[in-house]
């Protein structure tokens, strides 16, 4: 652990926080008991190929440890603060690749852990601001909210957000967002679908962030429900038709009855994904 601590000055940390991290990393038993995902990462990551730059890899490790163990006490958006220095510009896209077009096995492992702890999609401040502008003061209803990480950020910025999931992580087993020591079950209140009101949604914005793909009909059913409730505006974050998110019927309904109003040019994706952020309006 000592080698990683040598790069602690790469982050602006208080003396108290530096001491907290040093004590935590020096106590392997406590680290595994209180932050098992962090311990798991630190055990395995050094054995995986990284950027080839030891300092860059160590700095990423330190950000991972600091923000994942620090929670909201040290950042309003810890996910972003972990990955932001690893963002590159590639063919007009912003991607987390740590300066390597093909990423690395080490980064892929961090990606898997961070997606489980926070969300599949990366909420950069620019994308959060883009969503707020599209909402223009309207309330938002998010279906498939997972841990409610995006909902928490949008709510903190003043958007009225209702968040729902078929399996709220704090109410039962969610295979994508499993419970564990040292991580929040939810970042914003997430209700089950049985709590979802079937009332008028004409003034709301529907938010679908990485709805399940592989034939799962959740996205098309959510869009159909929203249309029946009078909804006219949608924010979709996910991969295009044929990708890892949503079902073909969802994309067909968008093509037939919706107009693409805006696409976030500053959206940040993992290098190995093709997700985008789009705003749609009912025709």
Secondary structure, DSSP 4 states (H G I P E B T S, - for coil): -HHHHTTGGGS---HHHHHHHHHHHH-HHHHHHH-HHHHHHHHHGGGS---S-HHHHHHHHHHHHHHHHHGGGT-S-HHHHHHGGGEEEETTEEEE-TT-TT--HHHHHHHHHHHHHT-SS---HHHHHHHHHHHTT--EEEES-TT-HHHHHHHHTT--EEEEETT-TTTS--SSS---TTS-S-SS--EEGGG---S--TT-EEEEES-B-TT--HHHHHHHHHHHTT--EEEEEE--TTSSBS-HHHHHHHHHHEEEEEE-TT-EEETT---EEEEEEE-
